[in-house]
Amino acid sequence: MKTLKHQVALNLPNVVALLIVYGRHVVQAMTNNPWFPNPTPTLQTVSADLDQLETAEATVLSGINGAAAARDLRRKLVEDGLHGLKAHVYGIAGQHPDEAKAIIQSAGMFPKQYTARVKPELEASMSPTPQEVRLRAKSAGGRVSYEWQYSVDGGVTWIAAGTTTVADTSVQGLSVGATYAFRFRTTIRKTTGAWSQTISFVVH
């Protein structure tokens, strides 16, 4: 099975009445759908859970004490059933990656484009130590040295902040509320690269 570029989203409503409407929409979309001849859980099971949730919600609206707890249990059964159908749809879509988007939509669900998180070249965060900023660069591999600098005037002048053999460092003694610029560059096998893109960070 290929890795899908689309995930499956349900976007379940918070309002019970709307959850029931959406659940019935999914059941209807998957009924007699050639992509899903034997869905798990069965559509009959999910439909029965929706019927029971609808009855339980009507009981809540009638004002009977303790009805909400029973309704919530029925709601969880419906949500679990829909998540089960979601997993089933994802499995079928994974067998046909070129048609995955159409398969997901045919089930009344939503294709969600998968985007992998791209690690930034350089990021800054506060250290647990007051007035100390932690810098973390994207690793350039082994046997690399990282030269760090910071600026207090927006990059007009730069102050050396040391050299490390790992892709992170800390800069101490900074002023709370001040904005600092940071950058780094690497040296690999005696070849020093260009300075990284500058980032700004407010010490807090």
N, C-alpha and C positions, 0 to 999 in steps of 0.2 A: 504494500500500500504506500503510495506517495504521500509526502507531507502536504496537507492542505494549505493553500494560501488563504482560505476562508474558514473562520470559526462560525459556530451556530449560536445565534442570540435569540432568547425567548422574549425578553423585555416584558416580564410578567407585571401586570398592573397591581397596584397596591389595594385598590378598591375591589371588594369581593365581587360585586355585580359585574364589573368589567373583566375580572379574572374568569368568571364563568363564561362570558361572551367570547373571550379570547380562546379559552379552552375548547369550547364547542367549534370555533373556527378551525383550530388545528385538527380536531377529530374529523370534521367535514372534509378538510383539505387532504387528509391522509386516507380517507375512506375510498376504496376502489382505485387508489393511486397505484399504478403499476410499479413504481419504485419501492413500494412498501407492502409487499404481499402478506408478510407476517410480522407486523411490528411488535416490539416488546417494550412496555407492557401492551396488552391488547387494547384496541380502541374501545371494545365493549367495557373493559375494566375502567378506563378513564372516563367514559361516558357515564357509567354508574356512579363513579365518585363525584362527577359534576352534578348529577341529579341529587345526590345526598347533600352536597354542599349547598345547592339552591334551596333545598328544604330547610337545612339548618340555618341559613341566612334569613329565611322568612320567619323562622321561630325567634331569632334574635330581634328582628324588627317588630315583632308582636309584643316585646317587652318581658318575656319570661325570664325569671332569674336563673342564672347559671347557663343560659343558652349559648353565650359567647364562647365559653371554653369548649363546648362540644363542636361549635362551628369552626373554631380554630383548628381542631383536630382534623375535621373534614377538609379544611383548606390545605393543610399540610399534605394530606393524601393526594389532593389534586395537583399541588405543586410538584410533589415527588413523581407523580405519574407523567407530568409534562416534561420534567427533566429527564425521565427515562426515555421518553419519545425523542427528546433532543439528542440523547446519546445514540439512539438507534439511527436517526437521520444522519448524524455525523459519520457513523460507521458506513452507511450506504454511500454517502458522498465521497468518503475516502476511497471507496472501490472504483469511483468514476470521477477522478479529480478534474477532468476537463469539463464535466457537466455539473460540478459541485454546486455552483451558485444557483442554477436552475432547480436542482434537486432540493436544496434547502428552501427556496422560495415556494416550491410546489407543496411543501409540508406546512405552509402557513407560518414559517419561521423566517428569521432575518439573517442573511449572510453578513458576517462582520469581517472586514478585511484584517488579516493578521499583519501587524507591523512589529518587527523585532526592535527592541530598544537598542539604540546606538549609543555606546559609551562616549561621553564627551572627551575631547582631547585633554581638557583640564577642568577640574571643578574644585570649589572651595567650600568649606563648612567650618562651623565653630568647634573648637576642641572643648572637652570638659574643663580644661584649665582656662580661667578667665584671661581675656585679652590675647588668646592664642588661636590662630587660624590653621586648620589642617588643609593641605593641598594634596590632591591626588591626580596624577596624570595617567593617560592611557599607556599601558606598558608597551615598551618597544622591544621586549624580549630579554634574553640573558646577556650578561657581560656589557651592560650599558650604564653609563653615568648620566645623572640628571643634574643640570645646573639650574638653580632657582633664583629668581629676582622678584622684587616688589617695588612699587612706586607710590609715593604719597602725593604726587602732583599730576595724576592722570597720564603718566607715561612719558613725561618730559625728561625726567631723570630717573635712573634705576639704582636700586640698592641690592647688593649681593645678599642672598639668603642661604648660601651654602651649596654643597654638591653632595648628592647621595647616589648609592648604587641600587636603590629601590625607587619605585615610581610614586613615592609620597614623601612628604616632609611636613614640618610644622614651623610656623613663624610666630615668635613670641613677642610680648611687650607692645602690642598694637593698641591704639587709642579707640575706646568705645565710641561709636557714632561716626567714626571717620571712614571714608571710602578709600580702599586700596586697590591698586592694579597688580596683577600677578602674571608671570609668564615663566616658561622654562625652555630649555633646549637640551638635546641629548648628544652624547659623544659615543659613537660605536666604532671600536677598532681604530681609534685615533682620528676618526672623521667626525667633526662637529657639525651638527645640522643647524638649520635656521631656528630662530626663536618661534615659539608657539604663538597661537592667537592669544591676545591679552584678554583676561577676564577681570571684571570689577566685583568687589565684594565689600559690603558694609559690615563692619565689626559691631556685634551686639552682645 
